[in-house]
Amino acid sequence: MTTPVYFAPMEGITDATFRRVHHARFSGVSKYFIPFISPTQNLRLTARELAAVAPEQNAGVPAVPQVLVKDAQLALWAVRTLADMGYAEVNLNFGCPSGTVTAKGKGAGMLADVPHLERFLGELYAHTPLPVSVKARIGITSPAEFERLLPLLCAYPISELILHPRTRAQFYKGQPHRELFAQALSSCPVPLCYNGDLFTPGACEEFMDEYPRTRALMLGRGLVANPALAQTLAGGEPLTAVALRDFHDELEAEYLALYPAHIVLGRLREVMKHAACCFEDAHRPLKAIRKAATLSAYREAVSRLFDACPLRENPGFTDADAQPLAK
């Protein structure tokens, strides 16, 4: 498959260390989207946000910073700041469904006030020094809201629209409304990227057969579970247990050089609760991984997973895995 594949931003997982290690070990990802930064009214980024977007932290990685903000002037300040750092593209987050985000009118909350969204986009695209893409949902509570949102999004020079065809109310549950993505493909001049519940090479290929005009695919949970997914789609080597273990062990070593053990444990558990989906009969070691309170207990559980559980014939996240892991 020649369609570009993007790695979705996943807070708590796809940090700079994860991006660097993944990019060094697996091929096939065209862009890594950095979990959002959210500048404040005093035109500052936190130390954590600065570390996430620092060019030296993303050296050699095709990284795209994502901005979550509801004020156009703040968005422009962030885009200019990122341009000064050397980035060639910025992404706007209109998709985050978190209640703490949407309550502030940010993320998917931007879709609730269409007149404000129109003013925001008009001001931003009149002055932005960089191409700016948008990641959005189809509405807040009803798919019917997309009928009003789509013409608005298509009216501005968005460099690319990454569409997750669920409402904010759906979070990551239920079926994506692919019929609305098809509607956007047929009527919107903006290049379209699809995001939502593509977990295996077969599912990605079937999607592209059905929607061949799709510009790119953004993968999240499926690519965390099977870090070789994009590589496989590009014709490269499928995932092996050895490659997955080496990836995990390098992540652990890199994290230990940066953080205390309890933080390393938390980060690795987030990765492995997805990667465990690649194995047969992984329930018991996965339970031990989740319950591990020390790195030694965690390492023992991970070794049990790799030693006792064979890799699935088609390793990766599945629809059956999606519901208990969705938040």
Rosetta blueprint (number, residue, H / E / L):
1 M L
2 T L
3 T L
4 P L
5 V E
6 Y E
7 F E
8 A L
9 P L
10 M L
11 E L
12 G L
13 I L
14 T L
15 D L
16 A H
17 T H
18 F H
19 R H
20 R H
21 V H
22 H H
23 H H
24 A H
25 R H
26 F L
27 S L
28 G L
29 V E
30 S E
31 K E
32 Y E
33 F E
34 I E
35 P E
36 F E
37 I E
38 S L
39 P L
40 T L
41 Q L
42 N L
43 L L
44 R L
45 L L
46 T L
47 A H
48 R H
49 E H
50 L H
51 A H
52 A H
53 V H
54 A L
55 P H
56 E H
57 Q H
58 N H
59 A L
60 G L
61 V L
62 P L
63 A E
64 V E
65 P E
66 Q E
67 V E
68 L L
69 V L
70 K L
71 D L
72 A H
73 Q H
74 L H
75 A H
76 L H
77 W H
78 A H
79 V H
80 R H
81 T H
82 L H
83 A H
84 D H
85 M L
86 G L
87 Y L
88 A L
89 E L
90 V E
91 N E
92 L E
93 N E
94 F E
95 G L
96 C L
97 P L
98 S L
99 G H
100 T H
101 V H
102 T H
103 A L
104 K L
105 G L
106 K L
107 G H
108 A H
109 G H
110 M H
111 L H
112 A H
113 D L
114 V H
115 P H
116 H H
117 L H
118 E H
119 R H
120 F H
121 L H
122 G H
123 E H
124 L H
125 Y H
126 A H
127 H H
128 T L
129 P L
130 L L
131 P L
132 V E
133 S E
134 V E
135 K E
136 A E
137 R L
138 I L
139 G L
140 I L
141 T L
142 S L
143 P H
144 A H
145 E H
146 F H
147 E H
148 R H
149 L H
150 L H
151 P H
152 L H
153 L H
154 C H
155 A L
156 Y L
157 P L
158 I L
159 S L
160 E L
161 L E
162 I E
163 L E
164 H L
165 P L
166 R L
167 T L
168 R L
169 A L
170 Q L
171 F L
172 Y L
173 K L
174 G L
175 Q L
176 P L
177 H L
178 R H
179 E H
180 L H
181 F H
182 A H
183 Q H
184 A H
185 L H
186 S H
187 S H
188 C L
189 P L
190 V L
191 P L
192 L E
193 C E
194 Y E
195 N E
196 G L
197 D L
198 L L
199 F L
200 T L
201 P H
202 G H
203 A H
204 C H
205 E H
206 E H
207 F H
208 M H
209 D H
210 E H
211 Y L
212 P L
213 R L
214 T L
215 R L
216 A E
217 L E
218 M E
219 L E
220 G L
221 R H
222 G H
223 L H
224 V H
225 A H
226 N L
227 P L
228 A L
229 L H
230 A H
231 Q H
232 T H
233 L H
234 A L
235 G L
236 G L
237 E L
238 P L
239 L L
240 T L
241 A H
242 V H
243 A H
244 L H
245 R H
246 D H
247 F H
248 H H
249 D H
250 E H
251 L H
252 E H
253 A H
254 E H
255 Y H
256 L H
257 A L
258 L L
259 Y L
260 P L
261 A H
262 H H
263 I H
264 V H
265 L H
266 G H
267 R H
268 L H
269 R H
270 E H
271 V H
272 M H
273 K H
274 H H
275 A H
276 A H
277 C H
278 C H
279 F E
280 E L
281 D L
282 A L
283 H H
284 R H
285 P H
286 L H
287 K H
288 A H
289 I H
290 R H
291 K H
292 A L
293 A L
294 T L
295 L H
296 S H
297 A H
298 Y H
299 R H
300 E H
301 A H
302 V H
303 S H
304 R H
305 L H
306 F H
307 D H
308 A H
309 C L
310 P L
311 L E
312 R L
313 E L
314 N L
315 P L
316 G L
317 F L
318 T L
319 D H
320 A H
321 D H
322 A H
323 Q H
324 P H
325 L H
326 A L
327 K L
